[in-house]
Amino acid sequence: MAILCIIIIIIIIKESNKNFKGATLSCALFLCFSTAKVSDVRMHVLALLNRHSMVFGNYRWTEFDEEFLQKHVESVLFICYELFPPAQPVDLKSCSVSVHIFTLNEDGPSTLSLEEDEELSAANHWLLPAAEFHGIWESLVYERGVKSQLLDYVTTTIHFSEKNVDSNLISWNRVVLLHGPPGTGKTSLCKALAQKLSIRLSSRYSYGQFVEINSHSLFSKWFSESGKLVTKMFQKIQQLIDDKDALVFVLIDEVESLTAARNACQAGTEPSDAIRVVNSVLTQLDQIKRHSNVVILTTSNMTEKIDLAFVDRADIKQYIGPPSEEGIYNIYLSCLEELMRCQIIYPRQQLFTIFELETMGFAESEVSEHSLNLRDIALKSKGLSGRALRKLPFLAHALFVKTPAVTIARFLEALDQAVDKQKEEKANLVNSV
């Protein structure tokens, strides 16, 4: 059967070599409105892997040596997880390959509205995999192991449920809590995690559902009929969960808002109805987590205000902090590669990874000059959030370049100036407070 859609193929590779025990790579192929049969795509992809079996860390193919792939495939991307060192070669011929084929949903979010007031949005809702979430996972840079541990957690959650493990004997609540300062990508990571797992588990679930509840909206609008409206909201979520072909993710962003409401009630500064909202939400979460096809994702910017009732429910309490020096360098590196691809930085120049610079002993030479300058900028940027870091290349061009195209040497000077300006503005804000 021919397919007329955008197709993405994810290849999960489990390295059998003892030196890579437990290592995972994924490979994504982007097909633009291809009419090729899935079986033909699979055959040509496996042939490609057989011809080019040695890869080094993260790798992207954009040009192919075979007509079928040239016609139907835009790019092939390998993403490595937990490989030490990151640039060590991997022989794909020694790997077992699993191919997952799916289509991206181009529709934006819909709203889950309540019958009493169709303008009152209970939550935003996406069908997964969503085009809007595509590429988020790869763009997020954290300490080594954070993303893979979250993947493993949800995979084990689903596995235990399907094996009918008695939850009275071995307890798990299907609740993830990501906490840390603002701007570190916690909400984005939740969306990316849901997207990634809807792909990884596509052999078990036909598609994914992602529901984002806004805690602030919950408490600012629903005091008058809190219990009734909260129950109706979760009834709508329950309807999604009832479809056992769907893997459902429920996100409660800034979950500390629940704590603020309960504390205010206990202090007598908020209506007693507010505490009924919180208790109702907790009760509803306890009910829906009994289903095998749901995962509850929560985020918090202020750990000191997180309600203990939520802390007790969280299986994983993962801190998401500002990026490390290596993480900052990798963020900048991906930004510069993108600007070179778009020919905003021109001509293209070679940039090394941190691992490659370490292998070279950080020796200064003509070929390493730009990479070492970028490392110095990364060191200066420590303490900035991931959100701020990804804005800086834009600000560097807007404020200090002001020409359509620029050399990499000049752009690095502008980026260095943009970092200084960002840190100065941050300091001024702190002083004014």
Beta strands, then each sheet from edge to edge (+ up, - down):
strand 1: 5-15
strand 2: 24-34
strand 3: 54-56
strand 4: 59-61
strand 5: 75-81
strand 6: 89-91
strand 7: 95-103
strand 8: 110-114
strand 9: 117-128
strand 10: 175-179
strand 11: 207-214
strand 12: 246-253
strand 13: 294-300
strand 14: 316-319
sheet 1: 4+ 5- 2+ 1- 7+
sheet 2: 3+ 6-
sheet 3: 8+ 9- 11+ 12+ 13+ 10+ 14+
end
